[in-house]
Amino acid sequence: MPHSLAPFRSRTLGRSGVPVTELVLGTAALGHLYTPVDEDQAHATVAAAWDAGVRAFDTAPHYGLGLAERRLGTALAGRRRDTYVVSTKVGRLLVPGPGGQEPRRVWDFSADGIRRSLHESLTRLGLDRVDIAYLHDPDDHEKQAFAEAYPALERLRAEGVVRAIGAGMNQSAMLTRFVRDTDIDVVLCAGRHTLLDPDARVDLLPAAERHGVAVLVGGVYNSGLLADPRPGATYDYTAAPDALVTRALHLKEAAERHGTTLRAAALAFSSAPDAVLGLVMGARSPCEVQDFVRQFRAARDVPAAFWRELAERGLLSETGTW
């Protein structure tokens, strides 16, 4: 894109005052998810998102053992800090490997671990603050996450170290508990509010609306299958089962019959209802950024007849009825 477009529409995360654009750049791919990405391409990807109007960026220590955080910080250096929002995650520490080997990830949802994780993320990002801190995948650490990690995040928010707090997971049930039982500002739900898996519509989204908690949705393409359905495509970061590949191909054929694309339909589905404030979209190149921006704009024009056909053919589960 030859010049910067106006930023996408922003919405505020609950009472936090943090404005998040309706598209957020996810940076897992900049940490070599699936395939390597060189430094120049990583920086060009962030620049393309900025030029397209994206002003919110999501990262984590987990992505490339800190590489994604370092690259994001470098790519944003020089831009006014009050013009963009950065989120990162806590719950995994990077511990030096023996004998100078590369670091290894260690789960740590203790209060001290949360503070240490955030401090180390700030160092890698080259920032004096992040706007949002998420508990990252606490699935197998539920007791400690609620008893120690969440109170630590609450204190960091009270101290002004972060502006908003939340949890990011690939499931909706525990996120619903966070919404119901804590004072978080936002949840990041990955892969559970999609055309292939709308589970979040049963529990998480109604709870978020009742409690005034913002929802960001990641994994809109279920890690690849809804972007390019074919044998060998990935679903939730592993090879997609044949039955899901077949269903995704039916969805693609229906979308094309109605003059749209499966990617646009996936974005349209995941960006509704009103509880969803934005979509976290990963990219490894400027071309991928430009594609998800085009598909997002096209999502506004997905025809109602498409959704009717999916319902009539049983291609939308009852929980995902449009």
QUIHUGI-V729027 format. One record per helix or strand of 3 or more residues. SS is the DSSP state (hx for helix, st for strand). FROM is the first residue (numbers start at 0). LEN is the number of residues. If there is no record, write none. Layout:
# QUIHUGI-V729027
<<SS:FROM:LEN> <SS:FROM:LEN>>
This chain:
# QUIHUGI-V729027
<<st:9:3> <st:18:3> <st:22:4> <hx:27:4> <hx:38:14> <st:55:3> <hx:66:10> <hx:80:3> <st:84:6> <st:91:4> <hx:97:3> <st:103:4> <hx:110:15> <st:129:7> <hx:138:20> <st:161:8> <hx:172:9> <st:185:5> <hx:198:3> <hx:203:8> <st:213:5> <hx:221:3> <hx:241:16> <hx:261:9> <st:275:7> <hx:285:14> <hx:303:10> <hx:317:3>>
